[in-house]
């Protein structure tokens, strides 16, 4: 199902001539974080719920044009870039513009998350692995090669964290029997942060720990 089928066009779009009190009422009656403002039917920016409560109610939106943020997506924008726009701007409502910079409607974060959840990454059977590696040391082609060398396939993979030159990668593969895959990743110096609970490496560590504890108690 195309993402554009999730466009919502029954949520208000405000004009710069509107009063602050009008937009305050909108936020009071909804749970949305942002709303679009236009000038002569052209997108001007968005105002946030947090900002407008500090404005003077008897003034116009035009008086606060310099407080507006400028984020939006196009109807052609793919769903990953839409999700990124939500995340970067800590928003749950994003305006969608056409080629003339007119507001066509909005995307609601809840709808886009539901779209994401219905992708094969979530719906296809398989196992989840979370890896960590130096930011200069990892390679998606190498990750795919490691998975495929164990007679399975990558269903999806994406970067979930970058911190202190360490990158975290979450991938889903087409099997729930992860032990051999995890062992191969370790041989290639990937740090496995999460994998199957039946991971033999973890089981071996537990057994050795139990043996050492029994030995020390003799």
C-alpha positions in Angstrom: 0.0 0.0 0.0 1.5 3.4 -1.0 2.4 5.8 1.8 0.4 8.5 0.2 -2.8 6.7 1.0 -2.1 7.7 4.6 -2.3 11.5 3.9 -4.7 13.2 6.3 -6.5 16.2 4.9 -9.1 17.0 7.5 -6.7 18.6 10.0 -6.5 22.4 10.1 -3.9 24.4 8.2 -3.6 28.0 9.6 -2.9 31.3 7.9 -0.7 34.0 9.2 -3.7 36.2 9.6 -5.2 33.8 12.2 -5.0 34.7 15.8 -2.8 33.0 18.4 -5.9 32.1 20.4 -7.2 30.1 17.5 -4.1 27.9 17.2 -4.0 27.5 21.0 -7.6 26.2 20.9 -6.5 23.7 18.2 -3.7 22.3 20.4 -5.9 22.3 23.4 -8.4 20.0 21.6 -5.8 17.7 20.0 -2.7 15.7 20.9 -0.6 17.0 18.0 2.8 18.5 18.4 2.9 20.8 15.4 0.6 22.4 12.9 1.3 24.1 9.5 1.0 27.8 8.8 0.6 29.3 5.3 0.9 32.7 3.7 -1.1 33.3 0.5 -1.6 29.6 0.4 2.1 28.9 0.4 3.7 26.9 3.2 5.4 29.3 5.7 6.4 26.9 8.5 5.1 25.0 11.5 4.4 26.1 15.0 4.7 23.7 18.0 2.4 23.2 20.8 5.1 24.1 23.3 5.9 27.4 21.6 2.4 28.8 21.2 1.6 28.7 24.9 4.2 31.4 25.4 2.7 33.7 22.8 0.3 36.6 23.5 -3.2 35.3 22.7 -4.4 38.6 21.1 -1.7 38.7 18.5 -1.6 37.2 15.0 0.5 34.2 13.8 2.3 36.7 11.5 3.8 38.3 14.7 5.7 35.1 15.4 6.8 34.1 11.9 10.4 34.0 13.1 9.5 31.4 15.7 8.3 29.0 13.1 10.2 25.8 12.2 10.6 24.7 8.6 10.2 21.0 8.2 7.9 19.1 5.8 7.8 16.2 3.4 6.6 15.7 -0.2 4.1 13.2 -1.2 6.9 11.4 -3.1 9.1 11.1 0.0 9.7 7.5 0.9 8.6 6.2 4.3 12.1 5.9 5.8 12.7 9.6 5.2 9.3 10.4 6.6 10.2 8.5 9.8 13.5 10.3 9.9 11.7 13.7 9.7 9.4 12.7 12.6 12.4 11.7 14.7 14.7 14.7 13.9 11.9 17.2 14.7 10.3 15.3 17.7 7.0 15.7 15.9 3.9 13.5 15.7 2.4 15.5 12.8 4.2 16.5 9.6 2.8 18.6 6.7 3.0 17.3 3.1 3.7 19.8 0.3 3.1 19.6 -3.4 5.4 21.1 -6.1 3.9 24.6 -5.6 4.6 24.4 -1.8 0.9 24.2 -1.0 -0.1 22.0 2.0 -1.8 18.8 0.8 -2.3 17.4 4.3 -0.4 15.7 7.0 1.2 12.5 8.0 0.4 11.2 11.5 3.2 9.4 13.3 0.9 6.6 14.5 -0.1 5.8 10.9 3.5 5.8 9.6 4.6 3.5 12.5 1.7 1.2 11.6 2.9 1.2 7.9 6.4 0.4 9.1 5.2 -2.5 11.3 3.4 -4.0 8.3 6.7 -4.2 6.2 8.4 -7.6 5.7 11.0 -6.6 8.4 8.2 -7.3 11.0 5.9 -9.6 9.1 8.4 -12.2 7.7 9.4 -15.0 10.0 13.0 -14.9 11.1 15.4 -13.9 13.9 16.7 -10.5 15.1 20.4 -9.8 15.7 21.9 -6.6 17.1 25.6 -6.0 16.4 28.1 -3.4 17.4 31.2 -2.5 15.5 33.7 0.4 15.1 32.2 2.9 12.8 35.1 2.5 10.3 35.2 -1.3 10.6 31.7 -2.4 9.6 30.3 -3.1 6.1 26.8 -3.9 5.1 28.1 -6.0 2.2 30.2 -8.0 4.7 27.2 -8.4 7.0 25.1 -9.7 4.1 28.0 -12.1 3.1 28.3 -13.5 6.6 24.5 -14.1 6.8 24.4 -15.7 3.3 27.4 -17.9 4.0 25.3 -19.5 6.6 22.6 -20.5 4.1 20.1 -17.8 5.0 19.2 -14.3 3.9 19.0 -10.7 5.2 15.3 -9.6 5.4 16.2 -6.1 6.6 19.0 -4.1 8.4 19.4 -0.6 9.6 21.6 1.5 11.9 20.0 2.0 15.3 22.6 3.9 17.2 25.9 5.7 16.7 27.9 6.7 19.7 31.6 7.4 20.4 32.6 5.9 17.0 30.7 2.7 17.7 27.8 1.8 15.4 24.9 -0.4 16.3 23.2 -2.4 13.6 19.9 -4.3 13.9 19.2 -6.9 11.3 16.6 -9.5 10.7 17.5 -12.8 9.0 15.5 -15.6 7.5 16.0 -18.1 10.3 15.5 -18.3 14.0 18.5 -20.8 14.4 21.1 -18.0 15.0 23.9 -19.9 16.6 26.1 -20.5 13.6 25.5 -16.9 12.3 26.4 -15.4 15.6 29.6 -17.5 15.8 30.6 -16.2 12.4 29.9 -12.6 13.3 32.2 -13.0 16.3 35.0 -14.5 14.1 34.7 -11.3 12.1 35.1 -9.2 15.2 31.5 -8.0 15.5 30.2 -7.6 19.0 26.8 -9.4 19.3 24.6 -7.3 21.6 21.5 -9.4 21.1 20.7 -12.7 19.5 18.8 -15.9 20.0 18.5 -17.0 23.7 19.8 -20.4 22.5 23.1 -18.9 21.5 25.6 -21.7 22.2 28.3 -19.1 23.0 26.3 -17.8 25.9 25.5 -21.3 27.0 29.2 -22.3 27.0 30.0 -19.2 29.1 27.3 -20.2 31.6 28.5 -23.8 31.8 32.1 -22.7 32.3 31.0 -20.2 35.0 29.1 -23.0 36.8 32.1 -25.3 36.5 34.4 -22.7 37.9 32.1 -21.9 40.8 31.8 -25.6 41.7 35.6 -25.9 41.5 36.2 -23.0 43.8 33.7 -24.4 46.3 35.5 -27.8 46.6 
